[in-house]
Amino acid sequence: MGSAAALVIAYTVRFLAIPAGSIEAGLARIPPSLEQAARSLGETAGGTLRRVHLPLLRPALTTSALLVFVDAMKELPATLLLRPLNFDTLATWLYAEAARGTYEEGAVAALAIVLAGLVPVILLARTRHKIGA
């Protein structure tokens, strides 16, 4: 028997590596001279983060959030082990319907998982295509 807090901790540990690589690559693309220029103009460390780093990291953060969202939508093992009673996700609903043999009803959950993952990817691709990234 689990709790929502245990599930949040498990999801955090499970999906922490996904955004780390993307954000690290985004940080590597920011020239150190931008931070030095901001600091020499009197900007604090927090202001430099807010006004220099975060705007330049927006594509990496958006991509990371999308990847984590799509991956979390289909996460089943941690959810089955740690979820509270009467708490269902699309993945657990699909699993339960497949276990019962009611594949038609399980297909609804499967389609919802596919659409929930596909729509943000299409929107991100269109946004990137418009800005030429």
Residue pairs with C-beta under 8 A, 6 or more apart in sequence:
1 84
1 85
2 81
2 82
2 83
2 84
3 82
3 84
4 84
4 87
6 82
7 78
7 79
7 82
7 83
7 84
10 78
10 81
10 82
11 72
11 75
11 78
14 75
14 78
15 68
15 71
15 72
18 64
18 67
18 68
18 71
19 61
19 64
19 65
19 67
19 68
22 60
22 63
22 64
22 67
23 57
23 60
23 61
23 64
25 60
26 56
26 57
26 59
26 60
26 61
27 53
27 57
27 60
29 56
30 52
30 53
30 56
30 57
34 52
34 56
35 48
35 52
35 53
38 47
38 48
38 51
38 52
39 45
39 48
43 51
43 52
54 61
59 128
59 133
62 124
63 124
66 120
66 121
66 124
69 117
69 120
70 117
70 120
70 121
73 89
73 90
73 91
73 113
73 116
73 117
74 91
74 113
74 117
75 89
75 91
76 91
76 92
76 95
79 89
79 91
79 92
80 92
80 95
83 89
83 92
88 96
90 109
90 112
90 113
90 116
91 109
91 113
93 106
93 109
94 106
94 109
94 110
94 113
96 106
97 103
97 105
97 106
97 109
98 106
